[in-house]
Amino acid sequence: MSNINMNRLHQREEKRTIVDSTLEKEQMKQKAWHDRNLWKTKINVGSLVLLYQPSLYNKKEKKLSTGWTGPFKVREILPQGAVCLSTLEGTQIHLVNWSRLKPHQLSH
């Protein structure tokens, strides 16, 4: 291989390294922002919430569906972001992650 080709190859590798480090820094900044703002949501035991279920949102036949279901009542908030929910009738449903919930706004 000629020197010119070796130089080009070396420059390409340097650029790739720079891009990789820049991408990693940006992803870390996005994660930090997400983590800071995720916990600002006020959800307490007894409050009504909506649950995001992406399986509902991705189906083509439910194209206009938002993927949010509910409302559900918060029964218990567990460590590490787990939340125990129940239906309005009182039936307990499975544990969900805090990030899949949003407060339910009652319309008047």
URLINWO-V838945 format. One record per run of one state. SS is the DSSP state (2 for helix, 1 for strand, 0 for the rest). FROM is the first residue (numbers start at 1). LEN is the number of residues. If there is no record, write none. Layout:
ss: {SS | SS}
from: {FROM | FROM}
len: {LEN | LEN}
This chain:
ss: {0 | 2 | 0 | 1 | 0 | 2 | 0 | 2 | 0 | 1 | 0 | 2 | 1 | 0 | 1 | 2 | 1 | 0}
from: {1 | 3 | 39 | 48 | 53 | 54 | 58 | 60 | 63 | 68 | 78 | 79 | 82 | 87 | 92 | 98 | 101 | 104}
len: {2 | 36 | 9 | 5 | 1 | 4 | 2 | 3 | 5 | 10 | 1 | 3 | 5 | 5 | 6 | 3 | 3 | 5}
